[in-house]
Amino acid sequence: MSTQRDVKTMTDTIVEMQNPPQLMNPRELAKCLGLCPDTIRRAAKAGAIPSLRAGGAVRFNSDHVAQITRDGFAWPKRKTN
């Protein structure tokens, strides 16, 4: 017997499946943010911006874009001797 909460969870899951998050590559994200694609790639590799790997390629979803536009990003501090 399903509870009302279970039905809502199933409904939310179906809606998410019908509207999957749009993945962007570094070039597309760079265009949105007005930056160079190489800057985006380096920032993702350094962990300065959130990203995910898909088949060895760096991708960004709408949550990543929202976080970057909300919080910005800062390069990690370089180690000094």
ZIHUJO-V295634 format. One record per pair of residues at least 24 apart in sequence whose ideal C-beta (glycine too) atoms are under 8 Angstrom apart, sorted by the first residue. I is the first residue (numbers start at 0). J is the second residue. If there is no record, write none. Layout:
# ZIHUJO-V295634
I|J / I|J
This chain:
# ZIHUJO-V295634
20|60 / 20|61 / 20|62 / 21|60 / 21|61 / 22|53 / 22|58 / 22|59 / 22|60 / 23|58 / 23|59 / 23|60 / 23|64 / 24|56 / 24|57 / 24|58 / 24|59 / 25|57 / 25|59 / 28|59 / 28|64 / 28|67 / 31|64 / 32|67 / 32|68 / 42|72 / 42|74 / 45|74 / 45|75 / 46|75 / 47|72 / 47|73 / 47|74 / 47|75 / 48|72
